[in-house]
Amino acid sequence: MKKESKSIVVYFSYRGDTLNVGIVKKGNNEFLAKYIADYMKADLFSLEDPTQYPSKFAPMKAFANNLKYAKKRPKSKKGFPDLNPYDTIFLIYPIWNDDIPMVVHTFIENTDFTDKTLIPLCTHEPSGICGTYQYIKDFIVEAKVIVTDFSMLGTKARKPEAKQEIEKWLKSFGY
């Protein structure tokens, strides 16, 4: 792949009380999205979930779990980006209750990825990727989805070494 291809980083980053990090105004995935966008000279697009989540972690997790089992699909406050100008889409999201957040599901289910390259990246704490990369690859058959085993602990995303790990990961694709 070429660094010169037109890329966009689409991400969902929760702001509030997060596991093992505390209350944050800038979510963990926002850091990773910025690292990728800076390195790739890519555009950034934040999926803004309109759902009012509880401010404390445990109630927020339970609330998000209820949304998952109710199969809620909130739309992003800003809508979704027009992907026509882009060759490569980086999709960054946290693992919530062993799954992709519902607003990210909405994006995946309502976006045309025909002839695009999609590279997912998730943050998590103890859960790992929970099969979400393979789910994305199986669901988005019209795109070239690149599945790796790279993910990052949410607590690590804020640390200086995260940027070097992201750059190493991008270089593994030839960027």
N, C-alpha and C positions, 0 to 999 in steps of 0.2 A: 504494500500500500504506500501511497505517497502522501507526505505531509501537506502537499499543495492541494489535495482534494478539498472540496468545500465541506466543512464539518459543522455540526451543531451538537451542543451538549444539552440534553433535556434532563432535568433532574427534579426530584421531590426531596425537600429537606425540611424536616419537622423542627419547629422552634418551640421551646417550652422545656418541661422537665424530662430529661432523657436519662436512660439507664447508664449508670456509672460515670456520667458526665455532670449532671446537675441541670439547673435551669440555664438555657442558652437563648440568645437572641439571633444567633447565626447557627443554623443546623449543620451537623457533621457533613452531610452530602454537599452542602454549598461550598465547603472548602475543597472537596475533591473535584467538583464541577469547575471551579475557578482554576485549579491546577491544570486540568485537562484543556480547558479553553485557552489559557495562557500559552501552554506548550504547543497546542495545535493551531493557534490563532483562529479558534472556532467561535462561533456565536454561542450565546447562553440563553436558555429558556427555562424558567422556573415554573413547574406545575404548582399552582396555588390552590390547595384544597379549601373550599368554602366552608367545610364542616367545622363547627365549633367544638373542639376537643376539650375535655377537662384539663386543667392546668397541672395536675399532679400525675406522675408517671403511672402508678398502678391503676387509677381510674381511667386514664387515657388508654392504657393497654386493653382494659376490659371493654371500653367503649369501641375501640377499633376492632376488637374481636367480634363484637355484636354486629358491626357494619359488614364484616367479612361473611359471617354466617347468614346475614340477611341479603347478601349479594348486592349491596348498595354500590352504585357506580356514580359518585359525584363528579361533576365536570369541573375543570380547572376554572378559577375566576377569570383568567385571561384567555380562556379557550385553549386551543392547541396550535403549535407552530405550523406554518406552511412548510412542508419538507421538500417541495419541488426544487428549490435551489441547491439542495444538499446531496452529497454522495454518501456521507458517513454520519450516522447518528450514534452518539454515546448516550446511553440511558442509565441514569444513576438513581438509585432508590435504597431505602432502608428495608430490612426484613422486619415485618411486623407480624407477630403471631404466626411465624413460619410461612409467611406469604408476602407478596407484593402489596403495598398499600392500595386501597381501592381507587384512588384518583389515578394511579399509574395503570391499573387494570383498564380504567376508562380510556386512557390515552392509547394503550396497546390495541384495544378492541375497536377503536373508532378512527384509526389512522391508517392511511395507505402507505405501506413501506415497499411498494413494488420497485425492484431494481436498486434498492438501497443496501448499504452495509450497516448492520446494527450491532453495537457492542455494548452488552449490559455489564454493569458493575454495581454491586450492592455492598452496603455496610450492615453490620450485625453485631451482636455481642456474643452470646454463647451458641447461637443456633446454626451458624454457617449459612450457606446460600439456599438451603432448603429446596433444592431442585428447581429454583426459579429460572436459572439460565436455560435449562433444558425446556422448561415450560414455554419460555419466550420463543425458543427456536422451533418448537413444535407448533406453536400457535401462529407465528408469523412466517408462513411458508413462502411468501412472495419476496422475502429479503434474504440476503446472505447474513445470517446471524452467527457471530463469532463467539463461541463458548470457550471460556478458559476456566481454570480453577481459582483465579485470583479474586479475592474479595478483601475487605478491610474491616477490622474492628472499628466500631464507631468511636471508641475512645482514642484510637490511634489517628483518626482522620485530622485531628486538630494539632498533631505534633509535627515538628519540622521534618522528621524522616518520612512522613507520608508523601510529601512532594517528590522525594527521590524515588520512592517505591512506585508512584504513579508514572514517573518518567521512564523508569526501567520497564514497567508493564507496557507502555506505549511503544517503546523501542523494540519490544518483542514482536510487534506487528510490523516493524519496518518503518515506523514513523520517526 
